[in-house]
């Protein structure tokens, strides 16, 4: 028996492929916009995290081109050594200002930001408390640390307080998503900060899906609730509203200085490419100069949430541009995905292990740049197929 034998034995995905119900690694041959081209078929994109619709913005694309002309295609090293550019520093200053913190530190991916931050800060004898529905990158950051992880029931403040009460007196970091990436609900940050203060726990908020979405400035959950000071660490990504790839940590200067010297995913990984860095700077400028984009995003969100609910769909506790259609049956979820694809609607099915078997869903996400006619067209398809499959 060889260690690699498990690879040939894994046939689950191949079986689903044979059945024609494999929804992953679909090849898009166009820009990531409100419409995309998949296998020659034009599809309405209802599953993108480009909430502000900036991936196709001329200013973003032009900034990337200019950065390549000036800096080349890559940095050929880590931030720690030869990979720090002046535009990295510029971006970090802009991000710190956006979220109201002293300093910021950018990483090559949002995943690396969570891994590098959590594993550097939490040591042997420390505790990390996470929401059960926190993103996988948070969980993996906890696993890479030497601390003990405790998970509390989703958005259940009694469960959080019970967890903190049991370990009172220890050093604790609480880590929570601002907007939960599958469910679309917002963390109860007012209560979380209150509980953390009571038990002297530090707090980190993952703003991956709330940057560009919450608060009139797009600064995210902490700013949305007026709790920036009470939130010790803010994490965010560039691959959603900010139209690129990468991530950042923002906090007091002492915390950022510490991470620069102890975060392994920063020290031992190549730095963010110039084009990606410049495109984020441009996206931040557009978000500041065109606040109406956030207004349009919320107009589209309220419209779709209201219409889908009125059709009879169960959208859970969502109150953001991430709107799940709860199905609760894996076969039915795949059937709905396939029928929507056939009708020209691109969405994402969510099945185990991402959710429990009874929690399968169709994950929809909407953009500021979706037109009313596009949304109405999608609603027609959702209604048609929901009735066809007896979901509504």
Residue, then its C-alpha position, 0 to 999 in steps of 0.5 A: x500500500x502506497x501513500x498515493x494509492x488514495x488518489x486512484x481510489x477517490x472516484x466520487x467526483x468522477x462518478x458525478x462527472x459521468x452523471x453530468x452533475x459536476x459543477x466545479x472548475x467551469x471554464x470561463x472564456x470572458x471577463x468576470x462581468x454580469x454576463x460570462x461565456x462558458x463553453x461558448x454559451x452566454x450566461x448571466x453571472x449570478x455567482x460572482x463575488x465581484x460585488x462592485x463590478x470593478x473587474x472590468x472597470x477601465x481604470x482598474x485595467x489601465x492601472x494594472x497595465x501601467x504597473x507592469x510597464x513600470x515594475x515588470x510582472x513580478x517581484x521575484x521574492x518575499x516582502x521580507x527580502x527583495x519583494x517590497x515595492x513602493x506601491x505595496x506601501x502606498x496600498x497598505x496606507x490606503x487600506x489602513x485609512x479605509x478601515x480606521x487602523x494605524x497600519x496594514x500589511x498585505x499578503x499574496x492571498x486572503x487565505x495567506x493573510x488568515x493563515x499568517x496572522x492567526x498562526x503567528x499570534x496564537x501560541x502554545x497555551x493560548x486559545x482561539x474561539x471561532x464561529x462554526x461557520x467561519x471560513x476555511x482559511x480561519x480554521x486552517x490558520x487555527x490548525x497551524x497555530x499552537x493554540x487550542x481551538x474552540x468553536x461556538x454555534x453560529x451567531x449564538x452569543x450564549x454559546x460564545x459566552x459559554x466558551x469564553x467563561x470556561x477558559x476565563x483568565x487565559x489568553x484568547x483570540x476570537x475570530x469571526x467572519x463579518x459577513x458569512x460567505x455562504x449564509x449571507x448573514x452578518x456577525x452580531x458584532x455589537x454583542x461579540x465586542x461586548x462579550x470579548x471586553x467582558x472576558x478580556x479577549x482579543x477580536x479579529x474580524x474577517x471582512x472578506x465579503x464585507x469590504x465594499x459592501x457594508x458602510x457607506x465607505x465600503x470599510x466593512x462590518x466594524x465600521x458599519x457598527x461603529x466598532x472599529x476601536x473595539x475590533x483589534x484586527x481587521x482582515x480583508x481580501x482583494x478578490x471580491x469587491x476590490x477586483x484583484x487577488x490578495x489580502x491584508x491585515x490591519x491593526x495597531x502598528x505594534x501588531x503589524x510590526x510583529x506580524x512582519x517578523x513572525x508571519x510565515x506566510x508573508x516571510x516565506x512567500x512571494x509578494x503581491x505582483x505589481x499589477x495586482x497591487x496597482x489594480x487594488x489601489x485603483x479599485x479603492x479610488x473608484x469605490x471612494x469616488x463612486x459611492x453610488x456603486x454601493x447604493x446600487x449593490x444594495x438596491x439590487x440586493x433588496x430587490x432580489x431578496x424580496x422577490x425570491x422570498x415572495x416566490x417561496x424560496x427559503x433564504x435563511x437569515x441572509x440580509x446581504x448580497x449573498x443570498x442562499x436558496x436553501x434546498x436541503x437535498x444534495x441531488x435536488x441541489x445538483x438538479x437545480x444547478x444543472x437546470x439553471x445552467x441549461x437556462x443560462x444562469x451561472x450560480x454555485x451549488x453548495x453541498x457537503x463537506x462545505x455544509x451538512x447534508x441537510x444544509x445544501x443550497x444554491x448560493x447566489x451573489x449579486x453585483x452593483x452592475x447587474x441591470x434590472x432587466x438581467x435580474x428580472x430575467x434571472x428571477x423568471x428562471x428561478x421561478x420556472x425551475x423552482x416550480x418545475x422541481x417542486x422547490x417552491 
